[in-house]
Amino acid sequence: MKKLYITALFSILGFNAYTQENLNCIPQPLNENQQLDYNIKANAYHASGKTIDINEVRYLPLKIHIVSKDDKTGGLVKKDINEFVSKVCKYYRYIGVQFFISEYNLIHNSTFFDLKNPSSDESLMAEGNDSHQAINIYFVNSIKDDENQCEGTFGYAYLPFDNIKSTRIVLKNCAVVGDMTAIHEFGHFFGLKHTYNDEVNNLGDRFIENKDNCDIVTDGLCSTDTDPGANFTTPNWDRRTCTFTEEIRDRNGAIYTPPVRNMMSNYTGCQQEFVPEQIEKMKEGLAVRGMHNSYDFSASSTNVLEPSELSATKNIYNSNIITWKDNADNETGYIIERALIDSNEFIAIGGTTPNETTFIDNDVNSDRVYKYRLRPSNSSQPGPAFFLQDNTILNTEKINSSYVLSPVPTDEILNINGNNIGDKLNITISDINGKVLISTQKSMLNEGINVDLSSFTNGPYFITIENLKTGKIEELKALKK
């Protein structure tokens, strides 16, 4: 078993947190007692033989604290917060976790709006506001001395330890949308450290991780490569292309490749991914948090009346337009989730404001068939899936085709209709893997040709029709639901 790394202790004004900054990131580790408690609980988790099954989704509650000025101006809007919830849901599905908003809390205080002294003001801000049954997310305008600028410290979080303080994540407003700070900070919340060594300030002093020392340098993980960190003077680092323009060597002259795409690196604008070992480490951190006594994640979600008249259509720009009728008066907006038609892995792709009834999905592949579902952002209960109603993609002919398929989507019986009455047709129906399920010859009738799909599972199918009179072959797509 890999030995656990107990780091040296640091204390800067008692501010024991991991921060994400665009140029400088100086994390503070757990103290000795906190680390010892973590190790005991982590070892108990591994000794139990139990693992976290990502297919058994666990919904964790978020208490959202919106900090504004004394005059109640400047706080985040709910649409941005729902986009934030959508983003963290997308990345943390890898550890079987999704999130919902259990409560909104408004804090009107200009001192906390620009949090210049986190080490002292954070506790004052949190007093009387923290929830012991949820993750506490505080959205502020600025942190430290970077007022009104999207630079400097973007956020900070705490590693798992048995105190309600460790449930806090503080994020700058401007980093919520279009930035990976929230994903990075949740990584700390679930137990990840940075991929680079915060204690060494000279590139030449970086040690190469190898099988003998990878568990005691940098983040204590063996699958994240040695990383000098972008917070030091690195003239050969090109932030525009996320690459080093020259070789990186340690003091022994060995070449190494920093993990610039890793979510726990400090290469702002380049972070995209977790490696499998980090995912397992976060599962461990989640399990450890579940053993703490100072807090739990028991806050309940809200019962929300399901939306109706769900529809998805394609516009001329090849985007999918999702619409619905909002039947609820207590939802805090919706999280839009999408899956491939033959998959049940729904992934959050965006969020809406309360009472909004339209969402445009611009990130679509014209060769893929999708289904969607809605989940109120303050609920752990997603609604039923619904399908893309797009004639050019799913359940009817290609443009200028000789045939029309109906209904859209189809159910038990697929009707194929065309103007070539009396012509004999070879009809082949295949699944998405190319396996032929039906091959038949029929003549086109006035009422068309009915094909029984009752034995087919739900999903997309490909229809090939050969006209034996003209020799013309056409391919169409159909969706059964």
C-alpha positions as semicolon CSV with decimal commas, in nm:
position;residue;x (nm);y (nm);z (nm)
1;M;0,000;0,000;0,000
2;K;0,125;0,347;-0,082
3;K;0,242;0,527;0,231
4;L;0,050;0,842;0,319
5;Y;0,227;1,174;0,281
6;I;0,214;1,403;0,585
7;T;0,333;1,742;0,472
8;A;0,520;2,007;0,662
9;L;0,300;2,255;0,851
10;F;0,246;2,611;0,740
11;S;0,048;2,893;0,891
12;I;-0,019;3,224;0,729
13;L;-0,243;3,422;0,962
14;G;-0,424;3,098;1,032
15;F;-0,561;3,093;0,677
16;N;-0,554;2,720;0,611
17;A;-0,697;2,685;0,260
18;Y;-0,610;2,604;-0,097
19;T;-0,640;2,899;-0,332
20;Q;-0,671;2,913;-0,708
21;E;-0,508;3,216;-0,864
22;N;-0,421;3,302;-1,220
23;L;-0,052;3,359;-1,140
24;N;0,021;3,246;-0,786
25;C;-0,123;2,963;-0,579
26;I;0,003;2,894;-0,226
27;P;-0,198;2,616;-0,061
28;Q;-0,190;2,545;0,308
29;P;-0,197;2,179;0,418
30;L;-0,393;2,011;0,695
31;N;-0,237;2,044;1,037
32;E;-0,089;1,738;1,205
33;N;-0,405;1,632;1,389
34;Q;-0,625;1,690;1,087
35;Q;-0,393;1,485;0,866
36;L;-0,380;1,204;1,122
37;D;-0,761;1,195;1,141
38;Y;-0,784;1,195;0,761
39;N;-0,539;0,905;0,737
40;I;-0,733;0,699;0,993
41;K;-1,063;0,750;0,812
42;A;-0,910;0,693;0,467
43;N;-0,752;0,369;0,583
44;A;-1,086;0,260;0,728
45;Y;-1,255;0,333;0,395
46;H;-1,004;0,119;0,204
47;A;-1,009;-0,159;0,466
48;S;-1,387;-0,184;0,439
49;G;-1,358;-0,312;0,085
50;K;-1,642;-0,084;-0,017
51;T;-1,608;0,139;-0,318
52;I;-1,813;0,431;-0,443
53;D;-2,023;0,316;-0,738
54;I;-2,052;0,606;-0,982
55;N;-2,369;0,451;-1,123
56;E;-2,541;0,508;-0,789
57;V;-2,557;0,885;-0,811
58;R;-2,541;1,076;-0,485
59;Y;-2,690;1,425;-0,482
60;L;-2,507;1,667;-0,252
61;P;-2,680;1,985;-0,129
62;L;-2,534;2,331;-0,182
63;K;-2,620;2,632;0,030
64;I;-2,560;2,928;-0,198
65;H;-2,452;3,248;-0,021
66;I;-2,477;3,551;-0,252
67;V;-2,276;3,838;-0,106
68;S;-2,370;4,188;-0,222
69;K;-2,299;4,544;-0,109
70;D;-2,477;4,713;0,180
71;D;-2,720;4,864;-0,071
72;K;-2,804;4,512;-0,202
73;T;-2,632;4,565;-0,539
74;G;-2,356;4,364;-0,706
75;G;-2,452;4,006;-0,622
76;L;-2,462;3,717;-0,867
77;V;-2,779;3,635;-1,060
78;K;-2,939;3,291;-1,042
79;K;-2,874;3,206;-1,408
80;D;-2,498;3,230;-1,347
81;I;-2,533;3,016;-1,037
82;N;-2,726;2,750;-1,228
83;E;-2,453;2,751;-1,493
84;F;-2,206;2,695;-1,208
85;V;-2,412;2,404;-1,072
86;S;-2,431;2,255;-1,421
87;K;-2,055;2,277;-1,464
88;V;-1,965;2,108;-1,135
89;C;-2,227;1,839;-1,203
90;K;-2,061;1,771;-1,539
91;Y;-1,714;1,713;-1,396
92;Y;-1,801;1,540;-1,070
93;R;-2,018;1,274;-1,226
94;Y;-1,686;1,085;-1,244
95;I;-1,709;1,022;-0,869
96;G;-2,083;0,954;-0,874
97;V;-2,181;1,298;-0,743
98;Q;-2,435;1,554;-0,860
99;F;-2,540;1,873;-0,684
100;F;-2,860;2,060;-0,606
101;I;-2,931;2,392;-0,435
102;S;-3,083;2,331;-0,094
103;E;-3,102;2,698;0,004
104;Y;-3,026;3,051;-0,112
105;N;-2,890;3,301;0,141
106;L;-2,842;3,673;0,072
107;I;-2,569;3,859;0,262
108;H;-2,572;4,238;0,220
109;N;-2,235;4,351;0,351
110;S;-1,981;4,559;0,159
111;T;-1,694;4,437;0,377
112;F;-1,759;4,079;0,276
113;F;-1,848;4,175;-0,082
114;D;-1,480;4,262;-0,129
115;L;-1,316;4,007;0,098
116;K;-0,983;4,180;0,157
117;N;-0,887;3,983;0,469
118;P;-1,011;3,626;0,426
119;S;-0,819;3,501;0,730
120;S;-1,032;3,715;0,962
121;D;-1,338;3,823;0,763
122;E;-1,434;3,478;0,637
123;S;-1,533;3,360;0,985
124;L;-1,734;3,678;1,042
125;M;-1,905;3,633;0,704
126;A;-1,989;3,270;0,779
127;E;-2,112;3,328;1,135
128;G;-2,482;3,252;1,147
129;N;-2,485;3,169;0,776
130;D;-2,311;2,831;0,747
131;S;-2,527;2,524;0,708
132;H;-2,422;2,207;0,891
133;Q;-2,618;1,999;0,637
134;A;-2,475;2,126;0,307
135;I;-2,168;2,248;0,122
136;N;-2,143;2,623;0,179
137;I;-2,060;2,822;-0,135
138;Y;-1,985;3,193;-0,086
139;F;-1,985;3,416;-0,395
140;V;-1,798;3,743;-0,344
141;N;-1,688;4,024;-0,575
142;S;-1,317;4,004;-0,493
143;I;-1,069;3,826;-0,268
144;K;-0,769;4,002;-0,110
145;D;-0,669;4,322;-0,294
146;D;-0,781;4,256;-0,652
147;E;-1,105;4,454;-0,629
148;N;-1,322;4,459;-0,944
149;Q;-1,058;4,278;-1,149
150;C;-1,078;3,926;-1,288
151;E;-0,726;3,848;-1,179
152;G;-0,541;3,746;-0,863
153;T;-0,719;3,504;-0,632
154;F;-1,025;3,350;-0,800
155;G;-1,129;3,125;-0,514
156;Y;-1,024;2,895;-0,233
157;A;-1,140;2,581;-0,058
158;Y;-1,043;2,346;0,224
159;L;-0,924;1,988;0,227
160;P;-1,147;1,745;0,421
161;F;-1,124;1,786;0,798
162;D;-1,384;1,748;1,072
163;N;-1,499;2,108;1,110
164;I;-1,776;2,302;0,943
165;K;-1,510;2,542;0,815
166;S;-1,399;2,274;0,571
167;T;-1,742;2,282;0,405
168;R;-1,679;2,635;0,276
169;I;-1,578;2,721;-0,080
170;V;-1,529;3,089;-0,158
171;L;-1,548;3,194;-0,522
172;K;-1,510;3,524;-0,700
173;N;-1,818;3,621;-0,904
174;C;-1,633;3,672;-1,231
175;A;-1,482;3,322;-1,211
176;V;-1,816;3,141;-1,194
177;V;-1,898;3,123;-1,566
178;G;-1,640;3,036;-1,833
179;D;-1,365;2,949;-1,586
180;M;-1,246;2,625;-1,424
181;T;-1,186;2,773;-1,077
182;A;-1,498;2,610;-0,930
183;I;-1,397;2,268;-1,065
184;H;-1,045;2,317;-0,928
185;E;-1,169;2,419;-0,583
186;F;-1,412;2,128;-0,557
187;G;-1,109;1,910;-0,628
188;H;-0,953;2,043;-0,307
189;F;-1,285;1,995;-0,128
190;F;-1,270;1,625;-0,218
191;G;-0,907;1,590;-0,110
192;L;-0,687;1,673;-0,410
193;K;-0,371;1,880;-0,380
194;H;-0,197;2,071;-0,655
195;T;0,005;1,882;-0,914
196;Y;0,305;2,101;-0,839
197;N;0,519;2,149;-0,529
198;D;0,420;2,473;-0,359
199;E;0,724;2,470;-0,131
200;V;0,992;2,499;-0,400
201;N;1,047;2,827;-0,583
202;N;1,315;2,733;-0,830
203;L;1,251;2,526;-1,142
204;G;1,589;2,360;-1,115
205;D;1,504;2,224;-0,771
206;R;1,204;2,030;-0,894
207;F;1,236;1,660;-0,837
208;I;1,131;1,403;-1,092
209;E;0,856;1,178;-0,962
210;N;0,932;0,811;-0,995
211;K;0,809;0,483;-0,853
212;D;1,017;0,535;-0,539
213;N;0,907;0,886;-0,443
214;C;0,583;0,965;-0,625
215;D;0,379;0,924;-0,307
216;I;0,577;1,183;-0,110
217;V;0,630;1,466;-0,359
218;T;0,386;1,725;-0,494
219;D;0,031;1,586;-0,471
220;G;0,125;1,238;-0,346
221;L;-0,010;1,070;-0,660
222;C;0,201;0,868;-0,900
223;S;0,007;0,932;-1,220
224;T;0,035;1,311;-1,224
225;D;0,367;1,410;-1,378
226;T;0,616;1,646;-1,220
227;D;0,499;2,003;-1,254
228;P;0,696;2,327;-1,203
229;G;0,374;2,525;-1,173
230;A;0,288;2,831;-1,379
231;N;0,315;3,054;-1,075
232;F;0,690;3,095;-1,113
233;T;0,890;3,286;-1,373
234;T;0,879;3,053;-1,671
235;P;0,979;3,239;-1,988
236;N;0,934;2,927;-2,200
237;W;0,566;2,887;-2,104
238;D;0,317;2,995;-2,371
239;R;-0,023;3,048;-2,208
240;R;-0,191;3,104;-2,544
241;T;-0,115;2,753;-2,667
242;C;-0,085;2,578;-2,327
243;T;0,260;2,450;-2,415
244;F;0,620;2,486;-2,304
245;T;0,825;2,613;-2,594
246;E;1,143;2,456;-2,461
247;E;1,231;2,139;-2,273
248;I;1,182;2,139;-1,895
249;R;1,465;1,981;-1,695
250;D;1,522;1,924;-1,326
251;R;1,849;1,993;-1,144
252;N;1,979;1,656;-1,259
253;G;1,914;1,743;-1,623
254;A;1,623;1,501;-1,663
255;I;1,344;1,606;-1,901
256;Y;0,982;1,597;-1,788
257;T;0,644;1,700;-1,924
258;P;0,423;1,901;-1,687
259;P;0,050;1,811;-1,683
260;V;-0,070;2,145;-1,818
261;R;-0,421;2,011;-1,892
262;N;-0,476;1,876;-1,543
263;M;-0,756;2,036;-1,343
264;M;-0,535;2,066;-1,035
265;S;-0,249;2,238;-1,214
266;N;-0,214;2,614;-1,210
267;Y;-0,212;2,664;-1,587
268;T;-0,515;2,892;-1,604
269;G;-0,711;2,850;-1,924
270;C;-0,562;2,507;-1,991
271;Q;-0,721;2,293;-1,720
272;Q;-0,951;2,027;-1,864
273;E;-0,918;1,687;-1,698
274;F;-0,864;1,460;-1,400
275;V;-0,657;1,142;-1,423
276;P;-0,804;0,813;-1,290
277;E;-0,589;0,819;-0,975
278;Q;-0,723;1,164;-0,889
279;I;-1,078;1,035;-0,934
280;E;-1,009;0,752;-0,689
281;K;-0,852;0,999;-0,447
282;M;-1,167;1,215;-0,463
283;K;-1,383;0,911;-0,393
284;E;-1,166;0,857;-0,086
285;G;-1,213;1,221;0,014
286;L;-1,590;1,191;-0,028
287;A;-1,590;0,881;0,193
288;V;-1,381;1,059;0,458
289;R;-1,620;1,354;0,460
290;G;-1,904;1,109;0,516
291;M;-1,735;1,000;0,843
292;H;-1,713;1,350;0,990
293;N;-1,931;1,454;1,285
294;S;-1,925;1,834;1,254
295;Y;-2,145;1,835;0,945
296;D;-2,329;1,610;0,703
297;F;-2,502;1,647;0,368
298;S;-2,856;1,580;0,481
299;A;-3,028;1,897;0,360
300;S;-3,338;1,802;0,164
301;S;-3,424;1,893;-0,192
302;T;-3,744;2,068;-0,297
303;N;-4,042;1,888;-0,446
304;V;-4,105;2,060;-0,777
305;L;-4,391;1,999;-1,017
306;E;-4,256;1,852;-1,340
307;P;-4,255;2,067;-1,655
308;S;-4,468;1,953;-1,948
309;E;-4,488;1,998;-2,325
310;L;-4,119;1,908;-2,354
311;S;-3,977;1,951;-2,701
312;A;-3,642;1,961;-2,879
313;T;-3,603;2,088;-3,234
314;K;-3,316;2,189;-3,456
315;N;-3,275;2,541;-3,594
316;I;-3,104;2,658;-3,913
317;Y;-2,775;2,701;-3,725
318;N;-2,762;2,329;-3,637
319;S;-2,838;2,403;-3,271
320;N;-3,100;2,214;-3,071
321;I;-3,371;2,430;-2,916
322;I;-3,517;2,284;-2,596
323;T;-3,855;2,418;-2,484
324;W;-4,100;2,328;-2,210
325;K;-4,397;2,453;-2,011
326;D;-4,301;2,552;-1,656
327;N;-4,570;2,423;-1,420
328;A;-4,388;2,507;-1,096
329;D;-4,369;2,822;-0,888
330;N;-4,090;2,708;-0,655
331;E;-3,807;2,602;-0,885
332;T;-3,481;2,799;-0,882
333;G;-3,422;2,737;-1,251
334;Y;-3,338;2,419;-1,441
335;I;-3,029;2,213;-1,510
336;I;-3,039;2,079;-1,867
337;E;-2,904;1,726;-1,904
338;R;-2,826;1,544;-2,228
339;A;-2,743;1,188;-2,329
340;L;-2,684;1,001;-2,652
341;I;-2,998;0,828;-2,767
342;D;-2,868;0,479;-2,684
343;S;-2,720;0,577;-2,345
344;N;-2,857;0,654;-2,000
345;E;-2,553;0,862;-1,900
346;F;-2,705;1,207;-1,876
347;I;-2,454;1,491;-1,854
348;A;-2,535;1,844;-1,739
349;I;-2,483;2,093;-2,023
350;G;-2,628;2,419;-1,890
351;G;-2,863;2,603;-1,659
352;T;-3,150;2,851;-1,683
353;T;-3,306;3,121;-1,470
354;P;-3,629;3,057;-1,276
355;N;-3,938;3,054;-1,501
356;E;-3,730;3,036;-1,819
357;T;-3,872;2,789;-2,070
358;T;-3,612;2,775;-2,348
359;F;-3,255;2,650;-2,371
360;I;-3,035;2,642;-2,683
361;D;-2,782;2,360;-2,708
362;N;-2,511;2,487;-2,941
363;D;-2,261;2,211;-2,870
364;V;-2,409;1,940;-3,089
365;N;-2,267;1,695;-3,339
366;S;-2,484;1,655;-3,648
367;D;-2,389;1,286;-3,663
368;R;-2,521;1,217;-3,312
369;V;-2,878;1,165;-3,191
370;Y;-2,957;1,308;-2,848
371;K;-3,219;1,294;-2,579
372;Y;-3,268;1,548;-2,301
373;R;-3,415;1,586;-1,956
374;L;-3,467;1,873;-1,711
375;R;-3,387;1,884;-1,340
376;P;-3,485;2,176;-1,118
377;S;-3,162;2,313;-0,973
378;N;-3,310;2,290;-0,623
379;S;-3,418;1,929;-0,664
380;S;-3,248;1,591;-0,680
381;Q;-3,523;1,449;-0,901
382;P;-3,465;1,475;-1,279
383;G;-3,766;1,466;-1,506
384;P;-3,838;1,212;-1,782
385;A;-3,623;1,200;-2,094
386;F;-3,756;1,347;-2,417
387;F;-3,626;1,320;-2,769
388;L;-3,512;1,549;-3,044
389;Q;-3,807;1,612;-3,275
390;D;-3,602;1,694;-3,582
391;N;-3,719;1,566;-3,919
392;T;-3,377;1,588;-4,079
393;I;-3,210;1,392;-3,802
394;L;-3,444;1,145;-3,643
395;N;-3,756;1,005;-3,783
396;T;-3,820;1,112;-4,136
397;E;-3,656;1,149;-4,472
398;K;-3,342;1,331;-4,566
399;I;-3,394;1,652;-4,758
400;N;-3,534;1,575;-5,108
401;S;-3,600;1,214;-5,012
402;S;-3,876;1,020;-5,192
403;Y;-4,018;0,894;-4,863
404;V;-4,177;1,018;-4,543
405;L;-4,148;0,822;-4,218
406;S;-4,413;0,858;-3,950
407;P;-4,494;0,904;-3,668
408;V;-4,210;1,123;-3,536
409;P;-4,066;0,959;-3,330
410;T;-4,217;0,621;-3,404
411;D;-4,359;0,373;-3,157
412;E;-4,467;0,019;-3,249
413;I;-4,549;0,069;-3,616
414;L;-4,333;0,264;-3,859
415;N;-4,510;0,390;-4,171
416;I;-4,310;0,450;-4,489
417;N;-4,494;0,653;-4,750
418;G;-4,404;0,776;-5,097
419;N;-4,540;0,875;-5,437
420;N;-4,404;0,570;-5,620
421;I;-4,727;0,367;-5,584
422;G;-4,690;0,007;-5,702
423;D;-4,308;0,008;-5,711
424;K;-4,141;-0,287;-5,542
425;L;-3,898;-0,188;-5,267
426;N;-3,625;-0,372;-5,081
427;I;-3,640;-0,242;-4,722
428;T;-3,357;-0,304;-4,476
429;I;-3,356;-0,183;-4,115
430;S;-3,028;-0,188;-3,917
431;D;-2,927;-0,085;-3,568
432;I;-2,653;0,168;-3,489
433;N;-2,391;-0,108;-3,501
434;G;-2,489;-0,203;-3,856
435;K;-2,665;-0,527;-3,761
436;V;-2,950;-0,600;-4,003
437;L;-3,273;-0,656;-3,807
438;I;-3,528;-0,658;-4,090
439;S;-3,485;-0,729;-4,461
440;T;-3,805;-0,745;-4,663
441;Q;-3,953;-0,673;-5,008
442;K;-4,283;-0,486;-5,031
443;S;-4,482;-0,285;-5,287
444;M;-4,570;0,078;-5,213
445;L;-4,943;0,116;-5,143
446;N;-5,164;0,425;-5,128
447;E;-5,154;0,408;-4,750
448;G;-4,782;0,342;-4,748
449;I;-4,594;0,046;-4,599
450;N;-4,621;-0,044;-4,233
451;V;-4,326;-0,207;-4,058
452;D;-4,368;-0,366;-3,714
453;L;-4,104;-0,238;-3,468
454;S;-4,274;-0,361;-3,151
455;S;-3,989;-0,601;-3,073
456;F;-3,725;-0,327;-3,111
457;T;-3,569;-0,154;-2,812
458;N;-3,590;0,225;-2,796
459;G;-3,323;0,404;-2,994
460;P;-3,213;0,509;-3,344
461;Y;-3,230;0,285;-3,651
462;F;-3,118;0,318;-4,011
463;I;-3,361;0,251;-4,297
464;T;-3,225;0,158;-4,641
465;I;-3,482;0,156;-4,924
466;E;-3,397;0,028;-5,272
467;N;-3,649;0,093;-5,552
468;L;-3,622;-0,218;-5,775
469;K;-3,783;-0,031;-6,068
470;T;-3,551;0,272;-6,074
471;G;-3,250;0,124;-5,893
472;K;-3,242;0,427;-5,661
473;I;-3,119;0,360;-5,307
474;E;-3,198;0,597;-5,021
475;E;-3,096;0,591;-4,653
476;L;-3,305;0,740;-4,373
477;K;-3,292;0,753;-3,994
478;A;-3,572;0,661;-3,754
479;L;-3,608;0,686;-3,378
480;K;-3,818;0,446;-3,170
481;K;-3,922;0,557;-2,824
